[in-house]
Amino acid sequence: MRVDKQSPKAPELSLSEESYTQDPVTITLKNGTDDLSGVDRTEIKVGTGNWTTYNGEMIVDEEGETDVWARTIDVAGNISPKATAKVLIDRTAPTEPSYTLTESQWTNKDVTFHLTGSQDASDVFYEYKIGDSPYVRGDSGSVTESGEHTITARAVDAVGLISPEIHFDIRIDKELPLVEFVPNGLQWSMQGTDVQIKASDRLSGMIDPVYVEISQSEQPSEAWQVMPDNGKVTVEGKEGIWYVHTQVKDKAGNTVIHTSNPYQVQTEPDEPIMEATAISASEVKLSWDLPGGNRYTSGYTYTIKNMNTGTEKLLEYPVHEYVDQQLQGGQIYNYQLTIRNHVGSVKTQVSALTYPASPGVEISPVFRTPGEMLINIDPVPTATGYRLKLIDNNGQIIENGLVASIKKQ
């Protein structure tokens, strides 16, 4: 009698594709071995079906995951361990992905996006492209350049099926708002001016209000006021150098301060009070008053011209006096003072009579009259009298007084 209580070895179960595929999968079995009673048959069970005798290759064409079992039975009825496999067929594209953004509105920062959420029977990966660039693989990316960027994204599963595309926008604005001043600055003028302010932002757009400040400093003092709706401000005709400052913000968070070129305003000089005083036979002192109050004295110069000699002297503020020298005694000198600033000039004239020059004196003895001397005084122009002072050898004053004649005995 022959007895076989030993189970055969498990059959070999092979699939034409062991990973996910879109195509039908062929199942091939190779009987397990049995060293005693021998193999009677090999059976196969596919999915929820029943065990059936394997008679050749079988094909599975059902989408999804299908479990396959196989076993070998020997002549004695002993059953081998089961061989198992899983048929993976995927013919359905993934669902569209979802996304998140680090910044969803206009921003002046770099923006990072993340892709997730696609559902599929097989594993998926993500692809995206920025604008018209080619697709790249990845579940996240960053945008750094200013502009409105459209991101297109999709999911791809293990068999190459592609989800519907999604589109979303990233808005980055790293550019500062622009401001135009019309006119942008004013050369020296006796009047102020209206200034039209035009603020703009190319990408995200501005946030109202625009703030404005007019000051005499190149830096704003933060005393901001809301710019009028018409964008027009006025630099008044008050003397000085003025600047128009603006503070503008855009929707991305960029804030910028713009400062105009200088607006230079000044009034013409006033005619001064001027005096000319002789201080010797060769010198005249000229003096004049300086601008008073809150006058803006930048650019003030004083040109003194001796109208007799034609000589000129240029002086700058705050000099307000001058001594003209090397003059002739007993002469009337006429002077012209020209005051100039950035926008105009004014002239005034004065005259001064220099002191008489020192006269020449000749002393000679009187002929045949011992003890007497004849004094001749050279006449001096504009002199109306002469002081004569005589001192002897002992230092005694013999005479000290005015004489009317240029001859004295």
VOGU-3710 file (C-alpha; in Angstrom, 3 decimals, decimal comma):
1> mrvdkqspka> 0,000/0,000/0,000  1,245/3,527/-0,904  0,389/6,447/1,359  0,938/10,178/0,453  0,161/12,715/3,174  2,610/15,394/2,025  1,323/18,523/0,289  2,741/19,481/-3,079  4,820/22,590/-3,444  2,978/25,805/-4,366
11> pelslseesy> 2,637/26,539/-8,064  4,518/29,398/-9,720  2,179/32,316/-10,488  3,345/34,884/-13,075  1,735/38,096/-14,342  2,542/39,826/-17,617  2,632/43,140/-15,691  3,143/43,271/-11,969  2,641/47,041/-11,524  -0,227/49,275/-12,572
21> tqdpvtitlk> -1,093/49,157/-16,244  -3,871/50,235/-18,579  -3,671/46,984/-20,563  -5,140/43,531/-19,889  -2,903/41,325/-17,747  -2,080/37,702/-18,656  -1,829/35,118/-15,839  0,489/32,141/-16,300  0,772/29,180/-13,898  3,408/26,451/-13,531
31> ngtddlsgvd> 2,361/23,402/-11,522  3,852/22,845/-8,142  5,834/19,599/-7,768  4,944/16,443/-5,811  7,487/13,641/-5,226  5,056/10,935/-4,115  1,634/10,520/-5,657  2,262/13,175/-8,315  0,370/16,250/-9,468  -3,242/15,824/-10,316
41> rteikvgtgn> -4,134/19,430/-11,262  -3,530/23,102/-10,519  -6,467/25,371/-9,700  -6,818/29,148/-9,931  -9,177/31,611/-8,328  -9,526/35,170/-9,747  -11,130/37,875/-7,669  -14,454/36,775/-6,206  -14,747/33,852/-8,610  -14,598/30,145/-7,739
51> wttyngemiv> -11,674/27,812/-7,903  -11,298/26,399/-11,397  -8,799/24,064/-12,990  -6,059/25,912/-14,784  -5,962/24,874/-18,411  -3,784/27,657/-19,886  -3,140/31,395/-19,784  -5,882/33,553/-18,355  -6,489/37,272/-19,016  -7,769/39,826/-16,509
61> deegetdvwa> -9,214/42,977/-18,076  -11,154/44,434/-15,169  -10,034/47,873/-13,902  -8,932/47,996/-10,311  -7,128/45,633/-7,994  -7,859/41,932/-8,605  -6,496/39,284/-6,267  -5,345/35,997/-7,822  -4,718/32,721/-5,962  -3,337/29,437/-7,268
71> rtidvagnis> -2,840/25,941/-5,732  -1,630/22,526/-6,816  -3,469/19,322/-5,790  -1,736/15,900/-5,952  -3,254/12,541/-6,782  -3,723/11,796/-3,088  -5,805/14,966/-2,702  -3,232/16,931/-0,790  -3,411/20,732/-1,424  -0,311/22,924/-1,742
81> pkatakvlid> 0,164/26,307/-0,109  -1,449/29,071/-2,117  0,497/31,293/-4,494  -0,905/34,812/-4,617  -0,638/37,887/-6,861  -2,480/41,125/-7,452  -3,486/42,399/-10,897  -3,390/46,246/-11,049  -5,290/47,893/-13,885  -5,898/51,671/-13,924
91> rtaptepsyt> -7,810/53,357/-16,748  -9,154/56,352/-14,771  -7,262/59,661/-14,708  -6,505/61,236/-11,350  -8,764/63,934/-9,958  -7,513/67,485/-10,350  -5,105/68,712/-7,672  -5,708/71,448/-5,148  -3,186/74,130/-4,215  -2,140/76,458/-1,422
101> ltesqwtnkd> -0,238/79,762/-1,661  1,941/81,549/0,864  0,430/84,826/-0,440  -2,922/84,885/-2,219  -3,219/88,632/-2,886  -0,851/91,194/-4,368  2,417/91,006/-2,445  5,958/92,353/-2,602  7,360/89,022/-1,384  8,361/85,804/-3,115
111> vtfhltgsqd> 5,409/83,365/-3,332  5,562/79,592/-2,866  2,771/77,228/-3,950  2,076/73,612/-2,963  0,099/70,996/-4,923  -1,811/68,171/-3,255  -5,118/66,332/-3,049  -5,368/64,334/-6,301  -7,156/60,963/-5,919  -6,259/57,896/-7,993
121> asdvfyeyki> -5,996/54,145/-7,727  -2,262/54,351/-8,338  0,361/56,718/-7,012  0,432/60,166/-8,557  2,983/62,910/-9,050  2,413/66,546/-9,967  3,531/68,752/-12,820  3,245/72,514/-13,188  4,285/75,278/-15,522  4,596/79,033/-15,003
131> gdspyvrgds> 3,124/80,996/-17,855  4,096/79,494/-21,221  7,155/77,670/-19,924  7,365/73,860/-20,234  5,920/71,581/-17,562  8,256/70,582/-14,752  7,730/67,834/-12,213  7,196/68,758/-8,584  4,585/69,344/-5,915  5,798/72,870/-5,061
141> gsvtesgeht> 7,459/75,861/-6,667  8,294/79,509/-6,086  7,847/82,718/-8,060  10,152/85,670/-7,388  9,722/88,088/-10,286  7,266/90,970/-10,374  4,170/90,515/-12,494  0,948/88,513/-12,770  1,896/84,870/-13,263  -0,555/82,112/-14,232
151> itaravdavg> 0,318/78,681/-12,871  -1,044/75,599/-14,647  -0,893/72,317/-12,697  -1,974/68,693/-13,123  -1,563/65,247/-11,591  -0,145/62,237/-13,432  -0,694/58,671/-12,198  1,504/55,593/-12,445  0,223/54,612/-15,894  0,568/58,108/-17,349
161> lispeihfdi> -3,050/59,207/-17,112  -3,339/62,976/-16,629  -5,841/64,816/-14,477  -7,744/67,913/-15,606  -5,568/71,018/-15,415  -6,057/73,702/-12,829  -5,058/77,341/-13,183  -4,307/79,921/-10,510  -2,603/83,295/-10,430  0,303/84,642/-8,394
171> ridkelplve> 0,629/88,440/-8,196  3,962/89,941/-7,183  4,780/93,645/-7,233  8,256/94,614/-6,071  8,219/97,881/-8,023  7,824/101,160/-6,164  4,994/103,512/-7,163  5,962/106,395/-9,420  5,269/110,102/-8,913  5,503/112,870/-11,498
181> fvpnglqwsm> 5,637/116,540/-10,501  4,565/119,091/-13,115  6,526/121,314/-13,034  9,280/119,444/-11,272  11,078/122,347/-9,633  11,252/126,044/-10,405  14,259/128,195/-11,218  14,497/131,424/-9,323  11,192/133,222/-9,676  9,355/136,074/-7,965
191> qgtdvqikas> 6,158/133,991/-7,865  5,170/130,576/-6,588  3,496/127,974/-8,757  0,833/125,287/-8,817  2,236/121,767/-8,907  0,291/118,909/-10,483  1,091/115,565/-8,868  0,541/112,394/-10,880  1,026/109,182/-8,880  0,832/105,769/-10,533
201> drlsgmidpv> 1,640/102,115/-9,964  2,055/99,805/-12,966  1,190/96,495/-11,339  -0,859/96,285/-8,149  -2,217/99,832/-8,236  -2,165/102,528/-5,570  -3,964/102,708/-2,267  -5,681/106,000/-1,550  -4,974/108,457/-0,125  -1,722/109,901/-1,412
211> yveisqseqp> -0,052/112,100/1,198  1,763/115,361/0,470  3,952/117,815/2,371  5,514/121,125/1,300  8,584/122,171/3,254  11,937/123,904/3,002  13,774/120,693/3,839  14,954/118,061/1,395  13,578/115,489/3,856  9,912/115,422/4,882
221> seawqvmpdn> 9,083/116,190/8,478  6,220/113,656/8,506  3,654/116,468/8,693  1,659/114,722/5,984  -1,618/115,968/4,589  -4,005/114,190/2,257  -3,413/115,245/-1,327  -6,416/117,016/-2,906  -8,551/114,921/-5,247  -7,390/116,921/-8,250
231> gkvtvegkeg> -3,746/116,230/-7,381  -2,853/119,921/-7,351  -0,920/121,727/-4,624  0,465/125,246/-4,510  3,952/126,423/-3,678  3,191/129,901/-2,362  5,205/132,979/-3,313  6,969/133,056/0,036  10,708/133,504/-0,284  12,913/130,452/0,060
241> iwyvhtqvkd> 13,683/127,058/-1,455  10,717/124,709/-1,246  10,236/121,003/-1,827  7,112/118,952/-2,474  7,155/115,510/-0,817  4,715/112,667/-1,464  4,107/109,356/0,258  2,490/106,689/-1,919  1,521/103,100/-1,091  0,474/100,329/-3,455
251> kagntvihts> -1,681/97,237/-2,919  1,367/94,996/-2,608  2,645/96,864/0,438  5,324/98,966/-1,241  5,648/102,446/0,282  7,778/105,172/-1,261  8,519/108,834/-0,573  9,250/111,020/-3,589  10,735/114,510/-3,343  10,569/117,083/-6,091
261> npyqvqtepd> 13,349/119,262/-7,393  13,598/122,603/-5,548  11,145/125,431/-6,147  13,191/128,648/-5,726  11,240/131,789/-4,845  12,630/135,241/-4,111  11,493/138,883/-4,374  13,521/141,703/-5,804  15,789/143,634/-3,406  14,388/146,716/-1,686
271> epimeatais> 16,162/150,037/-2,175  18,360/150,484/0,875  19,168/153,533/2,960  22,741/154,434/2,026  25,165/156,930/3,466  28,536/158,250/2,271  30,806/159,970/4,813  34,262/161,424/4,232  36,642/160,246/6,930  39,773/161,901/5,557
281> asevklswdl> 41,038/163,773/2,550  41,584/160,417/0,753  38,853/158,182/2,179  35,072/157,934/2,010  33,115/155,417/4,068  30,017/153,979/2,445  27,354/152,107/4,442  23,895/150,709/3,734  21,232/148,763/5,583  20,741/145,031/5,040
291> pggnrytsgy> 17,450/143,294/4,149  15,233/143,051/7,186  12,540/140,723/8,430  12,426/137,239/6,950  13,961/138,151/3,630  15,731/135,293/1,872  19,247/136,657/1,384  20,758/133,907/-0,763  22,470/135,391/-3,793  22,630/138,963/-2,483
301> tytiknmntg> 25,634/140,890/-3,820  26,606/144,558/-3,562  28,483/146,328/-6,333  29,898/149,757/-5,438  30,961/151,919/-8,351  32,935/155,141/-8,009  31,304/157,164/-10,770  34,278/159,577/-10,854  37,004/156,977/-11,350  34,944/154,097/-12,784
311> teklleypvh> 36,358/151,615/-10,283  34,032/148,909/-8,914  34,033/146,677/-5,864  31,900/143,509/-5,553  30,826/142,481/-2,056  28,587/139,686/-0,778  25,938/139,588/1,940  26,205/140,318/4,882  28,886/142,978/4,197  27,209/146,376/4,559
321> eyvdqqlqgg> 30,019/148,927/4,515  33,059/149,794/2,456  35,849/152,389/2,651  36,955/153,857/-0,669  40,602/154,937/-0,495  43,280/156,755/-2,459  40,983/159,655/-3,235  41,775/163,312/-3,824  41,098/165,793/-1,080  38,417/168,380/-1,510
331> qiynyqltir> 36,620/166,460/-4,248  32,974/165,483/-4,564  32,749/161,757/-5,297  29,574/160,183/-6,634  28,837/156,513/-5,878  26,332/154,008/-7,225  25,344/150,931/-5,208  23,766/148,055/-7,161  22,120/145,341/-5,082  21,437/142,067/-6,887
341> nhvgsvktqv> 19,838/138,775/-5,920  18,621/135,768/-7,929  15,646/137,569/-9,462  16,450/141,251/-9,811  18,424/144,299/-8,820  18,052/147,837/-7,464  20,350/150,873/-7,626  20,876/153,898/-5,435  23,368/156,778/-5,507  25,078/158,996/-2,941
351> saltypaspg> 27,804/161,640/-2,939  30,527/162,683/-0,502  32,975/165,573/-0,309  36,419/164,549/0,866  38,255/166,608/3,407  40,434/169,353/1,924  43,948/168,322/1,175  46,876/169,612/3,266  48,025/172,962/1,827  51,542/173,806/0,854
361> veispvfrtp> 53,167/176,483/3,063  56,146/178,756/2,198  57,823/180,953/4,887  60,228/183,717/3,879  61,732/186,800/5,653  60,360/190,249/4,932  62,964/192,364/3,147  64,535/195,062/5,381  62,111/194,220/8,150  63,912/192,205/10,800
371> gemlinidpv> 61,724/190,046/13,007  59,005/189,583/10,416  58,279/186,614/8,161  55,990/186,282/5,159  53,839/183,109/5,129  52,335/182,009/1,770  49,664/179,261/1,843  48,926/177,393/-1,394  45,212/177,477/-1,972  43,331/174,203/-1,551
381> ptatgyrlkl> 40,095/173,535/-3,516  36,906/173,755/-1,413  38,833/175,211/1,563  37,121/178,246/3,102  39,691/178,966/5,770  43,058/177,888/7,094  44,257/177,323/10,646  47,696/178,697/11,262  49,703/177,508/14,235  53,163/178,989/14,902
391> idnngqiien> 55,571/177,528/17,474  58,971/179,001/18,326  62,187/177,169/19,021  61,289/176,873/22,651  58,016/175,141/21,903  55,942/178,151/22,707  52,814/178,683/20,607  53,049/182,073/19,029  49,803/181,914/17,075  46,975/179,412/16,691
401> glvasikkq> 43,880/180,497/14,810  42,008/180,773/11,571  43,209/183,070/8,824  41,152/184,150/5,897  44,001/185,078/3,575  46,525/182,751/2,033  49,209/185,386/2,817  50,149/186,457/6,286  52,930/188,712/7,565
//
